Amino acid sequence: MIPRAKSEALFAEALKYIPGGVNSPVRAFRAVGGTPFFVNKASGCRVWDLDGNEYIDYVGTWGPAILGHAYPKIVSAVKAAADHGTSFGIPNPFEVMMAKLISSAVPSVQKVRMCNSGTEACMSAIRLARGFTKRDKIIKFDGCYHGHADSLLVKAGSGALTFGQPDSAGVPAAFTQHTIVLPFNDEEAVKAAFTENKNQVAGIILEPVPGNAGLYLPKPGYLEFLRKITKADGALLIFDEVMTGFRLAFGGAQERFGITPDLSCFGKIIGGGLPVGAFGGRAEIMDCLAPLGPVYQAGTLSGNPLAMAAGIAALEELGGNPKSQNAYPRLDQLGAQLETGMKDAAKSAGVPVTFNRCGSMFCGYFTSEPVHNVSDAMKSDRERFKKFFHGMLDVGIYFAPSQFEAGFLSTAHSEADIERTVGAAATVMKAL
């Protein structure tokens, strides 16, 4: 076992001052047991903890580090921006540059509003959908996470037509009474919900490729079906591309699958590793926002120059630099190598694994059954995952500390990194 005495000591201190010792729950290792490690350095696809241990990182700041950690052009852009001030609360040129970059990359986004997190983006998009349609009800899918806004912390009801119930203490049931929760990839459930609530649904919000219950893909034709049924009812289709935006393609999942939503939410990559969020869509919808329209949304640090500078540098590298045009094919190539290798490792070890992947996002479930939604994901062997997680961590390979989180590749990963990972996985799996 890798010694982590300094991390263990700091975690004990953190417990005295921070709830659970962490500032985001999954970091606490509650799903896998043990003590989290503390990082004080990251570069490329690697992180180093306080004890000097080195890890190949497949979390990548939960998605933003698509170019790897401490990417030189992003670091330089942040330093240059900081020299002119860290925040203004006044319009700055970076905001316009970012808006133009997003709109040019994502054709469905004619106008965009910056904010500070994916949670804020999704919360605001839903408010806007309700204001634009003058309807109250929202459909979301079980297992899709859209941030911790009250109306979105909802668990499924007892049937396809029941409204969801709060999924967190502190959320009044009244706050979720207009949220309908359905199983992902189930067309009949969606049809029934629209029939039961005709002309009452403001919109459907979904991760086009859900990455918060592990990772599973939409079945062929499913996204097209959602586009068609929302349009027929006058409801809006909202893509939460906080994870998938600028990752599955430069234009996100909507480019990869050829779907045009009404509203889209972004985060992660567009901040280059700094806190950020954005939502955008058709001009007629976006113009309902204050100061032009009646839907209020604001933020003191929205369009922060440091986050904008970092995000612009990242997006220019991914899509504006001629040399960067190989980024997405390379990410797909690395993803395919990892997928093939992990499947072979599981087969050779005689361990049942279903490995789902879309581009540079992935998840291996310890189950022999296919995983199409959160109910399928819950059938995986979590005890086996715990052993696998710690086995890999002890040989310097860091996956997300939960069976139900997606993994991420970066352009900084190499074929050799993948080979090392697959080789370690084969050894660890044989010991499970």
C-alpha positions in Angstrom: 0.0 0.0 0.0 1.3 3.5 -0.9 2.1 5.5 2.3 -0.1 8.6 2.6 0.7 9.8 6.1 0.6 13.5 5.3 -2.8 13.2 3.5 -4.2 11.2 6.4 -3.0 13.8 8.9 -4.4 16.7 6.8 -7.8 14.9 6.4 -8.0 14.5 10.2 -7.5 18.3 10.5 -10.0 19.0 7.7 -12.7 17.0 9.5 -12.5 19.6 12.3 -13.3 22.5 10.0 -15.0 21.2 6.9 -18.2 19.1 6.9 -17.0 15.5 6.1 -13.5 17.0 5.5 -14.3 17.8 1.9 -16.0 20.5 -0.2 -17.8 18.1 -2.5 -19.2 14.8 -1.2 -17.7 12.3 -3.6 -14.2 13.4 -2.7 -14.7 11.8 0.8 -14.2 8.3 -0.5 -17.4 7.3 1.3 -18.4 5.0 -1.6 -15.1 3.1 -1.6 -13.9 3.5 2.0 -10.6 4.7 3.2 -9.1 8.2 3.4 -8.9 10.6 0.5 -5.5 11.9 -0.6 -4.6 15.6 -1.0 -3.1 16.9 -4.2 -0.6 19.7 -4.3 0.6 19.4 -7.9 -0.8 18.4 -11.3 0.7 18.3 -14.7 -0.4 16.6 -17.9 -2.3 13.5 -17.0 -0.7 13.1 -13.6 -1.3 14.4 -10.1 1.0 14.2 -7.0 -0.2 14.0 -3.4 1.3 15.5 -0.3 3.4 12.5 0.3 5.0 12.7 -3.2 3.1 9.8 -4.7 2.4 10.0 -8.4 -0.9 8.9 -10.1 -2.1 8.7 -13.6 -5.4 10.6 -13.4 -8.6 9.6 -15.1 -10.8 12.1 -13.3 -9.3 15.2 -14.8 -11.0 17.7 -12.5 -14.2 15.8 -13.3 -13.9 16.7 -16.9 -12.4 20.1 -17.5 -8.8 19.0 -18.0 -9.3 17.7 -21.6 -5.9 19.1 -22.5 -4.3 17.9 -19.3 -3.5 19.6 -16.1 -1.6 22.9 -16.0 -1.7 23.3 -19.8 0.9 25.9 -20.5 -1.3 28.2 -22.8 -4.1 28.2 -20.2 -1.7 29.0 -17.4 -0.2 31.8 -19.4 -3.6 33.2 -20.3 -4.7 33.3 -16.6 -1.5 35.0 -15.5 -1.8 37.6 -18.2 -5.4 38.3 -17.3 -4.7 38.5 -13.6 -2.1 41.2 -14.3 -5.0 43.4 -15.3 -7.3 42.6 -12.4 -9.0 39.5 -11.1 -12.6 40.8 -11.3 -14.4 43.9 -12.5 -18.2 43.6 -12.1 -18.1 45.6 -15.4 -18.3 44.1 -18.9 -15.0 43.0 -20.2 -13.8 42.0 -23.8 -13.3 38.3 -22.8 -17.0 37.9 -22.3 -17.7 38.8 -25.9 -14.9 36.6 -27.2 -16.3 33.6 -25.2 -19.8 34.2 -26.4 -18.7 34.3 -30.0 -16.6 31.1 -29.6 -19.5 29.2 -28.1 -22.0 30.4 -30.7 -19.7 29.6 -33.6 -19.0 26.1 -32.2 -22.6 25.2 -31.3 -25.0 26.3 -34.0 -28.1 25.9 -31.7 -26.7 28.7 -29.5 -27.5 32.1 -31.0 -27.1 33.9 -27.8 -25.4 32.8 -24.5 -25.3 34.1 -20.9 -22.3 33.3 -18.7 -22.6 32.3 -15.1 -20.4 30.6 -12.5 -21.3 26.9 -12.4 -23.1 24.0 -14.1 -25.7 24.1 -11.3 -26.4 27.8 -12.0 -26.6 27.2 -15.7 -29.1 24.4 -15.4 -31.2 26.2 -12.8 -31.3 29.3 -15.0 -32.1 27.4 -18.2 -35.1 25.8 -16.5 -36.3 29.1 -15.1 -36.0 30.5 -18.7 -37.9 27.6 -20.2 -40.7 28.1 -17.8 -40.8 31.9 -18.4 -40.7 31.5 -22.2 -43.4 28.8 -22.4 -45.5 30.1 -19.5 -45.7 26.5 -18.2 -44.5 25.0 -14.9 -43.7 21.3 -15.4 -40.2 20.0 -16.2 -39.3 16.4 -17.1 -35.9 15.1 -16.1 -34.5 11.6 -16.0 -33.5 9.4 -13.1 -29.8 9.3 -12.8 -29.2 12.5 -14.7 -27.7 15.1 -12.4 -28.1 18.8 -13.2 -26.6 20.4 -10.1 -27.9 21.0 -6.6 -30.7 23.5 -7.2 -33.7 22.6 -5.1 -36.1 21.7 -8.0 -33.6 19.4 -9.5 -32.7 17.3 -6.4 -35.4 14.9 -7.1 -35.7 11.1 -7.0 -38.1 9.2 -9.1 -41.7 8.7 -8.0 -43.3 5.3 -7.7 -44.4 5.2 -11.3 -43.8 6.9 -14.6 -46.5 9.5 -14.1 -45.8 10.4 -10.5 -44.0 13.6 -9.6 -40.6 13.2 -8.0 -39.9 13.6 -4.3 -37.1 15.6 -2.8 -33.8 13.7 -2.9 -32.1 15.8 -0.2 -33.0 17.0 3.3 -33.8 20.7 3.3 -35.8 20.7 0.1 -39.5 21.2 0.6 -41.7 18.8 -1.4 -43.5 21.9 -2.9 -40.2 22.8 -4.6 -40.2 19.6 -6.6 -43.9 19.2 -7.3 -43.6 20.3 -10.9 -40.7 18.0 -11.7 -41.5 14.7 -13.3 -38.8 12.0 -13.1 -38.7 9.3 -15.7 -36.3 6.4 -16.6 -33.7 7.2 -19.2 -34.0 5.5 -22.6 -37.7 4.7 -22.1 -39.8 6.3 -24.9 -43.1 5.0 -23.6 -42.7 6.7 -20.3 -42.1 10.0 -22.0 -45.1 9.5 -24.2 -47.3 8.8 -21.2 -46.0 11.8 -19.3 -46.8 14.1 -22.2 -50.2 12.6 -22.6 -51.0 13.0 -18.9 -49.6 16.6 -18.9 -50.5 17.9 -22.3 -49.6 21.5 -22.9 -48.2 21.7 -19.3 -44.6 20.7 -19.8 -42.1 23.6 -20.2 -39.3 21.3 -21.2 -37.2 18.2 -20.9 -33.7 18.6 -19.4 -31.2 15.7 -19.9 -27.6 14.9 -20.2 -27.5 13.6 -23.8 -24.9 11.1 -22.5 -25.5 10.7 -18.8 -22.3 10.8 -16.9 -23.4 11.0 -13.3 -24.5 7.4 -12.8 -21.4 6.1 -14.4 -21.8 6.5 -18.1 -24.5 5.1 -20.5 -25.5 6.1 -24.0 -28.8 7.1 -25.5 -30.3 4.2 -27.5 -30.4 4.7 -31.3 -33.2 7.2 -32.1 -33.8 8.2 -28.5 -32.6 11.8 -28.7 -34.4 12.2 -32.1 -37.6 11.0 -30.4 -37.1 13.6 -27.6 -36.6 16.3 -30.1 -39.7 15.3 -32.0 -42.1 15.0 -29.0 -41.0 18.2 -27.4 -41.5 20.1 -30.6 -44.9 18.7 -31.1 -46.0 19.7 -27.7 -44.5 23.2 -27.7 -42.0 22.2 -24.9 -38.3 23.0 -25.0 -35.5 20.5 -25.3 -32.7 21.4 -22.9 -29.3 19.6 -23.2 -27.2 19.7 -20.1 -23.8 19.6 -21.8 -21.8 20.6 -18.7 -19.8 17.4 -19.1 -20.2 16.6 -22.8 -19.9 20.1 -24.2 -16.6 20.5 -26.1 -15.6 17.0 -25.0 -17.5 14.6 -27.2 -16.9 16.9 -30.2 -16.0 20.6 -30.5 -19.8 21.2 -30.8 -20.6 18.7 -28.0 -23.0 15.8 -27.9 -25.4 17.7 -30.2 -22.8 17.7 -32.9 -21.9 14.1 -32.3 -25.5 12.9 -32.5 -26.8 15.6 -34.9 -29.6 16.9 -32.6 -30.5 20.6 -32.2 -31.9 21.4 -28.7 -33.6 24.7 -27.8 -31.3 25.4 -24.9 -27.9 24.1 -23.9 -26.0 24.3 -20.6 -22.2 24.4 -20.4 -19.4 24.4 -17.8 -16.2 22.6 -17.1 -14.1 22.8 -20.3 -15.2 26.3 -21.1 -13.6 27.5 -17.9 -10.2 25.9 -18.6 -10.3 24.5 -15.0 -11.7 27.6 -13.3 -15.3 28.0 -12.0 -17.7 28.7 -14.9 -21.1 28.0 -16.4 -23.1 29.1 -19.4 -26.5 28.6 -20.9 -27.6 29.6 -24.4 -30.0 28.9 -27.2 -32.3 30.5 -29.7 -32.3 34.3 -29.6 -36.1 34.5 -29.1 -35.8 32.4 -26.0 -32.6 34.0 -24.6 -34.1 37.5 -25.1 -36.6 36.7 -22.4 -33.8 37.2 -19.9 -33.4 40.5 -18.0 -32.6 43.2 -18.9 -34.5 42.6 -22.2 -37.2 40.3 -20.7 -39.0 39.3 -17.5 -36.9 36.3 -16.5 -34.3 37.4 -14.0 -30.8 36.0 -13.7 -27.7 37.7 -12.5 -24.2 37.0 -11.0 -21.5 39.2 -9.5 -18.7 37.1 -10.9 -20.4 36.0 -14.2 -17.9 36.5 -17.0 -15.0 36.7 -14.6 -11.9 37.7 -16.7 -9.7 34.9 -15.3 -12.3 32.2 -16.1 -12.9 33.7 -19.5 -9.2 33.9 -20.4 -8.7 30.3 -19.3 -11.7 29.1 -21.2 -10.8 31.0 -24.4 -7.3 29.5 -24.4 -8.8 26.0 -24.0 -11.4 26.4 -26.7 -8.9 28.0 -29.1 -6.6 25.0 -28.6 -9.4 22.6 -29.2 -11.0 24.2 -32.2 -9.2 27.3 -33.3 -5.7 26.1 -33.6 -5.0 24.2 -36.9 -2.7 21.9 -35.1 -5.5 21.0 -32.6 -7.8 19.4 -35.2 -6.4 16.0 -34.2 -7.6 16.5 -30.6 -10.9 14.7 -31.0 -9.7 11.8 -33.2 -6.9 11.3 -30.8 -9.2 11.3 -27.8 -11.4 8.7 -29.6 -8.3 6.6 -30.4 -7.2 6.6 -26.7 -10.7 5.8 -25.6 -10.9 2.9 -28.0 -7.6 1.6 -26.7 -8.7 1.8 -23.1 -12.0 0.2 -23.9 -10.5 -2.8 -25.7 -7.8 -3.2 -23.1 -10.2 -3.1 -20.1 -12.6 -5.6 -21.7 -9.7 -7.9 -22.5 -8.4 -7.5 -18.9 -11.8 -8.4 -17.4 -12.2 -11.4 -19.8 -8.8 -12.8 -18.9 -9.5 -12.4 -15.2 -12.9 -14.0 -15.6 -14.6 -10.9 -14.0 -17.9 -9.7 -15.5 -17.5 -6.1 -16.7 -19.7 -3.9 -18.9 -17.5 -1.1 -20.3 -19.5 1.9 -21.7 -17.7 4.6 -23.6 -18.5 7.6 -25.7 -15.4 9.3 -27.1 -13.2 10.3 -24.1 -15.8 9.5 -21.5 -16.1 6.0 -20.0 -17.2 3.8 -17.2 -16.6 0.2 -16.3 -19.5 -1.5 -14.4 -18.9 -4.7 -12.6 -21.9 -6.5 -14.1 -22.4 -8.9 -17.0 -25.6 -7.1 -18.1 -25.8 -4.1 -20.4 -26.3 -0.7 -18.7 -28.8 1.7 -20.3 -30.1 3.6 -17.3 -29.6 4.1 -13.6 -31.6 0.9 -12.7 -29.2 -1.2 -14.8 -26.2 0.6 -13.2 -27.4 -0.2 -9.7 -27.0 -3.9 -10.5 -23.3 -3.6 -10.6 -21.1 -5.1 -7.8 -20.1 -2.2 -5.7 -18.0 -4.3 -3.3 -15.9 -5.5 -6.2 -15.5 -2.0 -7.4 -14.2 -0.9 -4.0 -11.5 -3.5 -4.2 -10.7 -2.6 -7.8 -10.5 1.1 -7.0 -8.0 0.7 -4.1 -6.0 -1.9 -6.0 -5.5 0.5 -8.9 -4.9 3.5 -6.5 -2.1 1.5 -4.8 -0.3 1.1 -8.1 -0.6 4.8 -8.9 -3.7 4.9 -11.1 -6.6 7.1 -10.0 -10.2 6.5 -11.1 -13.2 8.3 -9.7 -13.9 7.0 -6.2 -17.4 5.7 -7.0 -18.8 3.0 -9.2 -21.3 5.7 -10.4 -19.0 8.3 -11.9 -17.7 8.7 -15.4 -14.0 8.7 -16.2 -12.2 11.2 -18.5 -9.3 11.0 -20.9 -7.2 13.9 -22.0 -4.9 14.7 -24.9 -2.1 14.5 -22.3 -2.6 10.7 -21.9 -0.3 8.6 -24.0 -0.6 5.1 -25.4 1.9 4.0 -22.8 -0.3 5.4 -20.0 -3.2 3.3 -21.3 -1.0 0.2 -21.6 0.2 0.6 -18.1 -3.4 1.1 -16.9 -4.7 -1.9 -18.7 -1.8 -4.1 -17.5 -2.5 -3.0 -13.9 -6.2 -3.6 -14.3 -5.6 -7.2 -15.5 -3.5 -7.9 -12.4 -5.9 -6.2 -10.0 -9.0 -7.9 -11.4 -7.4 -11.4 -11.1 -7.1 -10.7 -7.4 -10.7 -9.7 -6.9 
